[in-house]
Amino acid sequence: MSLQGFLFTWLLVGILDRPADEAGFARSLAEFPPLLVLLLGGVLGDRFNGRSYLGVMHVLMALPPLVLMFVYTQGWMGYWWVVLFGVAMASIQALSDPARQSMLSRVARMDLQRAVTLMMVITSLVGLGGVYLGGRLEVLGLPIVLAGQAGFFLAGLFAVYLLPSLPQHQPDRATRSRPNLAAGFKAVWGAALIRNMIGLNFLSSLFNAGAYIIAIPYIATEVYQGDAGFLATVIIVFTTGSIASNVLLLVFMPLKHPGRLFLVLQLSRMLILGILLLQPSLWLFYVVMVAWGLNMGVTTTLVRTTVQELATEAYRAQILSVLLLSFVVSSPISSVLLGLLIAETSPLAALVPGIGISLVIFLIGVARSGLWTYRSPSVHLAQDPAHQPTS
């Protein structure tokens, strides 16, 4: 999926040479259809055997790259084929992600904070290989890269095979007979800390994560005059910072007050975006990208760990689907807004809204969210040698 994120962007920006507003519109089109699919993924993740369900998802994930490879070799590649490719991949991912992430709570042999962080470190490291492969697209050719992407999803079946059987938790009779897409929202709304964390993260995703997704490709190509290799290098530098942040978190986990760290890091992000706005020299640009990766790596992990350790067992996949939905909803909105802003002004202008939003998140988070005083249960579980996973 790291390769997918790079491919979708470069197909629009580098191969089809579409302007920022059209690229933002394409990303918005590709990410709106999976919204309801994501909620369905949460329901299915709580109702079926996790291992069997995830195996089917891996097979389905391998199909869109093979279709696009055929389209390209036939000379049919165009804007709408790329949009359909993005829709298909995002939809299947939306069906599979809640189940995959909720499984971790059932198989982890350590406190949940460390388990989630370790998983993010490993997947980020592997993701670097995907981004590197994307950066070699002009050397290898698009058909080989797409075939490799399909091969990676099929190779994941081996890991799925090694999982234990993960049958659904026993639901009540009403839940068993009638799937309810709104159950995840009800569970989130009934838990104030989960609701507030997801809400603040949604604000952050709109203009902080959104600025990275939309603005950085254009900053790389228009401000720094880079090619696909340069963009891949920028993404790798950012991801390296993100990985380093999670490795550092592992040393200090479990954290007693993860909410406080999440809120304080909003202030440091203001400084990071402010430096990027000044169009620094290339070496400083790389340094700041590492810092941005460190910042976003920590905040993303803290959101995941906090929501996952607070989620109730029976609705865990559905609660996680709402968290993922907040990312998915924010991305197309920010894609359109920031894409239009870039088209009317410059790529650097897309960094400005994130500075103000970061300050708002900090002030609201300290005053009203309850995150500043939240104490993680993982601290107590890590000190209990009798702690065992739920299955």
C-alpha positions in Angstrom: 0.0 0.0 0.0 3.0 2.3 0.4 3.8 1.6 -3.2 0.1 2.3 -4.1 0.2 5.8 -2.5 3.3 6.6 -4.6 1.9 5.1 -7.8 -1.4 6.9 -7.6 0.3 10.3 -7.1 2.9 9.8 -9.8 0.5 8.4 -12.4 -1.4 11.7 -12.1 1.5 14.1 -11.6 4.4 12.5 -13.4 2.9 10.3 -16.2 -0.4 12.1 -17.1 1.0 15.5 -16.1 -2.2 16.7 -14.5 -2.3 20.1 -12.6 -2.8 20.2 -8.9 -6.5 20.9 -8.9 -7.2 17.9 -11.2 -4.9 15.7 -9.1 -6.7 16.7 -5.9 -10.1 16.1 -7.6 -8.9 12.6 -8.7 -7.8 11.7 -5.2 -11.1 13.0 -3.8 -13.0 10.8 -6.3 -10.8 7.8 -5.5 -11.4 8.1 -1.7 -15.1 9.0 -1.4 -16.5 5.7 -2.5 -14.7 3.7 0.2 -16.4 5.6 3.0 -19.4 3.3 3.5 -17.2 0.4 2.5 -15.0 1.1 5.5 -17.9 0.9 7.9 -18.9 -2.4 6.3 -15.3 -3.6 6.7 -15.7 -3.0 10.4 -18.9 -4.9 10.6 -17.5 -7.9 8.6 -14.3 -7.8 10.7 -16.3 -8.4 13.8 -18.6 -11.0 12.3 -16.2 -13.4 10.4 -13.2 -15.5 11.1 -10.3 -13.0 10.8 -7.8 -15.3 9.1 -10.2 -16.5 6.4 -11.6 -13.0 5.7 -8.1 -11.5 5.4 -7.0 -14.2 3.0 -9.9 -13.3 0.6 -8.9 -9.6 0.8 -5.3 -10.3 -0.2 -6.5 -12.1 -3.3 -8.8 -9.3 -4.2 -6.1 -6.7 -3.7 -3.9 -8.3 -6.3 -6.5 -7.8 -9.1 -6.5 -4.0 -9.7 -2.8 -3.7 -10.4 -3.0 -6.6 -13.0 -6.0 -4.9 -14.7 -4.1 -1.5 -14.9 -1.1 -3.3 -16.2 -3.2 -4.7 -19.1 -4.8 -1.3 -19.7 -1.4 0.4 -19.9 0.1 -2.2 -22.3 -2.9 -1.8 -24.6 -2.3 2.0 -24.7 -5.6 2.8 -23.0 -4.2 4.6 -20.0 -6.0 7.8 -19.1 -7.2 10.0 -16.3 -10.4 7.9 -15.5 -8.5 4.6 -15.6 -6.2 5.9 -12.9 -9.2 7.1 -10.9 -10.9 3.7 -11.1 -7.6 2.1 -10.1 -7.5 4.3 -7.0 -11.2 3.6 -6.2 -10.7 -0.2 -6.4 -7.6 -0.3 -4.3 -9.0 2.1 -1.6 -12.2 0.2 -1.4 -10.6 -3.2 -0.9 -8.2 -1.7 1.6 -11.2 -0.2 3.4 -12.8 -3.7 3.7 -9.7 -5.3 5.0 -8.0 -2.7 7.3 -10.4 -2.8 10.3 -10.2 -6.6 10.5 -6.4 -6.5 10.2 -5.9 -3.9 12.8 -8.3 -5.4 15.3 -6.6 -8.8 15.1 -3.5 -7.3 16.8 -5.4 -7.0 20.1 -6.2 -10.7 20.0 -2.7 -12.1 19.2 -0.3 -9.6 20.8 2.0 -11.0 23.5 2.8 -7.6 25.0 1.0 -4.4 26.1 -1.0 -2.9 23.3 1.0 0.3 23.0 4.2 -1.6 22.2 2.3 -4.0 19.9 0.8 -1.3 17.8 4.0 0.7 17.6 6.1 -2.4 16.7 3.6 -3.3 13.9 3.9 0.3 12.6 7.7 0.2 12.6 7.8 -3.1 10.7 5.2 -2.1 8.1 6.9 1.3 7.6 10.3 -0.4 7.0 8.7 -2.7 4.4 6.9 0.3 3.0 10.3 2.0 2.3 10.9 -0.8 -0.2 7.6 0.0 -1.9 8.5 3.7 -2.2 11.9 2.8 -3.5 10.4 0.5 -6.1 8.1 3.4 -7.1 11.0 5.7 -7.5 12.6 3.2 -9.9 9.4 3.3 -12.1 11.0 5.2 -14.9 13.9 2.6 -15.0 11.8 -0.6 -14.5 8.7 0.5 -16.4 5.1 0.7 -15.1 4.1 -2.9 -16.1 6.9 -4.5 -14.0 6.1 -2.2 -11.0 2.4 -3.1 -11.2 3.1 -6.8 -11.5 5.4 -6.5 -8.4 2.6 -4.8 -6.5 0.2 -7.7 -7.2 2.9 -10.2 -6.3 3.4 -8.5 -2.9 -0.3 -8.8 -2.0 -0.3 -12.5 -3.0 2.9 -13.1 -1.0 1.0 -11.8 2.0 -1.2 -14.9 1.9 1.7 -16.8 3.5 1.6 -14.6 6.6 -2.2 -14.9 6.7 -1.8 -18.7 6.7 0.5 -18.5 9.7 -2.2 -16.7 11.8 -4.2 -18.7 14.3 -7.9 -19.1 13.6 -9.7 -16.0 14.8 -13.4 -16.6 15.0 -15.8 -13.8 15.8 -16.6 -12.8 19.3 -20.0 -14.1 20.4 -22.4 -11.3 19.6 -25.9 -10.8 21.0 -28.8 -12.1 19.0 -29.7 -8.7 17.5 -26.2 -8.1 16.3 -25.9 -11.6 14.9 -29.1 -11.3 12.8 -28.9 -7.8 11.6 -25.6 -6.0 10.7 -25.7 -2.3 11.7 -23.3 0.1 10.0 -24.1 2.7 12.7 -23.0 0.5 15.6 -19.4 1.8 15.4 -20.5 5.4 15.6 -22.7 4.7 18.6 -19.8 2.9 20.3 -17.4 5.9 19.6 -20.0 8.5 20.7 -20.5 6.7 24.0 -16.8 6.8 24.9 -15.8 10.5 25.4 -12.0 9.9 25.1 -12.3 7.9 21.9 -14.7 10.4 20.4 -12.4 13.4 21.3 -9.3 11.7 20.1 -10.8 10.8 16.8 -12.3 14.3 16.4 -9.0 16.1 17.0 -7.2 13.7 14.8 -9.7 14.5 12.0 -8.9 18.2 12.3 -5.2 17.3 12.1 -5.6 15.1 9.1 -7.5 17.8 7.2 -4.6 20.2 6.9 -1.5 18.5 8.4 -1.6 15.0 6.8 -3.4 16.6 3.8 -0.6 19.1 3.3 1.9 16.2 3.1 -0.2 14.1 0.7 -1.1 17.0 -1.7 1.5 19.7 -1.3 4.8 17.7 -1.1 4.6 16.2 -4.6 4.2 19.7 -6.0 6.8 21.2 -3.7 9.2 18.5 -4.9 8.4 19.0 -8.6 7.7 22.8 -8.8 9.6 24.4 -6.0 12.7 22.0 -6.1 12.4 20.9 -9.7 12.6 17.2 -8.9 11.7 14.1 -10.8 10.2 10.7 -9.6 13.5 9.7 -8.0 13.6 13.0 -6.0 10.0 12.6 -4.8 10.7 9.0 -3.8 13.8 10.3 -1.8 11.6 12.9 -0.1 9.1 10.3 0.9 11.8 7.9 2.1 13.3 10.7 4.2 9.9 11.5 5.7 9.2 7.8 6.4 12.6 7.3 7.9 11.7 10.0 10.5 8.4 8.3 11.1 10.1 4.9 11.7 12.7 6.5 14.0 10.0 8.1 16.0 8.3 4.8 16.6 11.5 3.0 17.5 12.1 5.8 20.1 8.6 5.4 21.4 9.2 1.7 22.0 12.0 2.6 24.4 9.7 4.7 26.6 6.4 2.7 26.2 4.1 2.1 27.8 3.4 5.9 28.2 1.4 7.0 31.2 0.0 10.1 29.6 0.0 9.6 25.8 -2.7 12.3 25.3 -0.3 15.0 26.7 2.4 14.1 24.2 -0.1 14.1 21.3 -1.2 17.7 22.2 2.3 19.1 22.8 3.5 17.8 19.5 0.9 20.0 17.8 3.0 23.0 18.8 6.2 21.6 17.3 4.4 20.9 14.1 3.7 24.6 13.8 7.4 25.3 13.8 8.1 22.6 11.2 5.5 23.9 8.7 6.7 27.4 9.3 10.3 26.5 8.3 9.0 24.7 5.2 7.0 27.7 4.2 10.2 29.7 4.0 11.5 27.4 1.2 14.7 26.3 2.9 17.8 25.1 1.1 17.8 21.5 0.0 19.8 20.1 3.0 17.5 21.9 5.5 14.5 20.8 3.6 15.6 17.2 4.1 16.2 17.8 7.8 12.7 19.4 8.3 11.1 16.5 6.4 12.7 14.1 8.9 11.4 16.2 11.7 7.9 16.2 10.1 8.1 12.4 9.8 9.1 12.2 13.5 6.2 14.4 14.5 3.5 12.7 12.4 4.9 9.3 13.2 4.5 9.8 17.0 1.0 11.5 16.8 -0.4 8.8 14.4 0.9 6.0 16.6 -0.6 7.7 19.8 -4.0 8.0 18.1 -4.0 4.4 17.1 -2.8 3.1 20.5 -5.2 5.2 22.5 -8.2 4.3 20.5 -7.3 0.6 20.2 -6.6 0.2 24.0 -9.9 1.9 24.9 -12.1 0.1 22.3 -14.4 -2.6 23.7 -13.8 -6.1 22.5 -17.2 -6.8 20.8 -17.0 -3.6 18.7 -13.2 -3.2 18.3 -13.1 -3.5 14.5 -16.1 -1.2 14.1 -14.5 1.4 16.3 -11.3 1.2 14.4 -13.3 1.5 11.2 -14.6 4.9 12.4 -11.0 6.0 13.2 -9.9 4.9 9.7 -13.0 6.7 8.3 -11.8 9.9 9.9 -8.6 9.6 7.8 -10.5 8.7 4.7 -13.0 11.5 5.0 -10.4 14.1 5.7 -8.2 13.1 2.7 -10.6 13.9 -0.2 -11.8 17.1 1.5 -8.2 18.3 2.0 -7.3 17.1 -1.5 -9.9 19.3 -3.1 -9.3 22.4 -0.8 -5.5 22.2 -0.9 -5.5 21.3 -4.6 -7.5 24.4 -5.4 -5.3 26.5 -3.1 -2.1 25.3 -4.8 -3.6 25.9 -8.3 -4.6 29.5 -7.4 -1.4 30.4 -5.4 1.6 28.1 -4.9 2.4 24.7 -3.4 3.9 26.3 -0.3 0.6 28.1 0.5 -0.9 24.7 1.3 1.2 24.6 4.5 -0.4 27.7 6.0 -3.7 26.2 7.2 -1.9 23.4 9.1 -0.2 26.0 11.3 -3.4 27.5 12.5 -5.2 24.1 12.9 -2.3 22.8 15.1 -2.8 25.6 17.5 -6.5 25.0 17.6 -6.0 21.3 18.3 -3.7 22.1 21.2 -6.0 24.6 22.8 -9.1 22.6 22.5 -7.3 19.4 23.5 -6.0 20.8 26.7 -9.2 22.6 27.7 -12.0 20.3 26.7 -10.9 16.8 25.5 -9.8 15.0 28.7 -6.7 13.8 26.9 -4.4 15.9 29.1 -5.3 13.9 32.2 -5.9 10.5 30.6 -3.9 7.6 32.1 -3.2 4.7 29.8 -4.3 1.2 31.1 -1.3 -0.3 29.3 1.0 0.9 32.1 -0.8 -1.3 34.6 -1.1 -4.3 32.1 2.6 -4.1 31.4 3.4 -4.4 35.1 1.1 -7.5 35.4 3.1 -10.7 34.5 -0.2 -12.6 34.4 -1.5 -10.5 31.5 -2.5 -12.6 28.6 -4.1 -11.8 25.2 -7.8 -12.3 24.8 -7.5 -15.3 22.5 
